[in-house]
Amino acid sequence: MTAAPALPKVDADGWSQWPAPAKLNLFLRIPGRREDGYHLLQTVFRLLDWGDTVRLRVRDDGRIARHGSPLPGVAEADDLTVRAATLLQSVSGSPLGADIAIDKRIPVGGGFGGGSSDAASVLVALDALWGTGLGEERLAGLALQLGADVPVFVRGRNAWAEGIGEQLTPIHLPPAWYLLANPGVPVPTAELFQSAELTRDAQPATIADFVSGKPLGNAFEPVLRGREPAIDAVFAALSQVGTPHLTGSGSGCFVEFASRESAESALSVLPSGLDAWLAAGVEHSPLHALARRTKQVTQGRRQEA
């Protein structure tokens, strides 16, 4: 008999804890642009077993409040997690509110999807906690209004992505471990997309190309390595233990390994001053099992009331 999924941890003050997993872009190509100027992308999103923790506490007064250290220069109303909660509240008509706090582990600007994953976890968790019952399809639609990377975290599965990143096809990926590194360089994504050096007419790739192991690259890698010596230096260090890659349009780098042992061995020989750590790839986000169980409990309590 299969055990029921656990409920999220809840502390004495009523805060529940929800995972917000990081992601990798295993490659990233830009085959063109839309008429509105948005870049068309091709990538594979890989979810990881490491990330932020979103903490939520339901409020009865309808207010949505962010707690903890805000992002520098970002007003509370513009915080992506606050926007996610406000959007869900508006669409669902829920009278409830929420306190929101984030235990940050994912580096800002690293291309690991931290802000997008945090926002997705707020959508999925509050849909369960508030009992709004919008479901995956409607939540994914709301997620796209927040950012192109948010829907993949709402759906919680590894995916081949096209369009501006919102056209998702679930894809099976073999088990893998990743050596991750953070050069500590903030990357202005909007500026980067306007770079004259960026290749915007790559030959479109196929899932068969990816599965066969054809090198597909990351369009932002040569641009960032040319602009940022710190990123190029991390690539040089990682190249001693494998083939380094850039993730997304951020500064984060990674090397893939088939086993934890080989990843640990590689980590042990890197320079001690390098900000590097390990994470495993996962097939499904742990967020969704918690949300399903919470919905079951919420619905049961309503039926008993």
Residue, then its C-alpha position, 0 to 999 in steps of 0.5 A: m500500500t502506497a503511503a499518502p504524500a506528506l503535508p507541508k511543515v507548519d511551525a508554531d506560528g502557522w507558517s507552512q513551508w513549500p519547496a521552490p526547486a531550481k532549474l537548469n536550461l540544458f541548452l538554449r537556442i534563439p531561432g528567431r523573433r516574433e513580430d512583437g520583438y520577443h525572442l523565440l527560444q528552444t530549451v530543455f528545462r531540468l528541475l533540481d532537488w535544490g532550491d528556495t523554500v517559500r513560507l506562507r501563512v493564510r490571512d483572513d483579512g485579505r491582505i497580501a504581505r511580503h516579509g523578510s528582506p526584499l530584493p534591492g530596488v523592488a517595491e513590495a507590490d512589484d515582488l513576483t511572489v506578491r504579484a502571483a498571490t494578488l493575481l490568484q486572489s483577483v482571478s479566484g475571488s478569494p477573500l483570503g490573504a497571505d503572508i509570504a516569506i522566502d528562504k533564499r538559496i538560489p542566487v539572484g541573476g544566476g539563471f537557476g529560475g529562483g524568482s520564477s520558481d518562488a512565484a510558481s510555488v506561491l500560485v500552486a500552494l495558495d491554490a491549495l491553501w485557499g481552496t480555490g481549485l483552479g487546477e494546473e491549466r488555469l494556474a499555468g495560464l496565470a503563470l505566463q502573465l508573470g513570466a515565461d519561465v513560471p509555467v514550467f514550475v507550475r506544471g512541475r515536470n521536465a520539459w522541452a520548451e519553445g515559443i518564448g518558453e511557454q510551449l512545453t512538452p514533457i520530456h523524460l530525462p535520465p538520472a543525473w547529478y550536477l556540479l553548479a557554480n555561481p560566478g557572482v556576477p549579476v546579469p541584466t537580462a533585458e540588456l543581454f537580449q539586446s546585445a549585438e553579439l547575440t545569435r538570433d537566427a540559429q537553426p531550429a533544433t529538434i527533440a531528436d537532436f537533443v536526445s542524440g546528444k548533439p551539442l546545442g549550446n547556449a546562445f548567451e554563453p559567448v556573449l557573457r564569457g566575452r563580457e564577464p571575466a568572472i564567468d570565463a574564469v569559472f568556465a576555465a575551472l570547470s573545464q578541468v572536470g568536465t564540459p561546462h555549460l551556462t544556464g538560461s540567460g544568467s551567470g550560473c554554470f554547470v557540469e553534468f555527471a552520471s553519478r553522485e560519486s563522480a560529481e563529488s569527486a569533481l567538486s573536491v578538486l575545484p579551487s576552494g574559493l569557487d562558489a560551487w555545490l551539487a544538486a540532483g536532477v528530478e523528474h517531478s517537482p516535490l511541490h505538487a505532491l504537497a499541494r495535492r495532499t493539502k487540497q484533499v485535507t482542505q476539501g475534507r475539512r469543508q465537507e465536515a464543516 
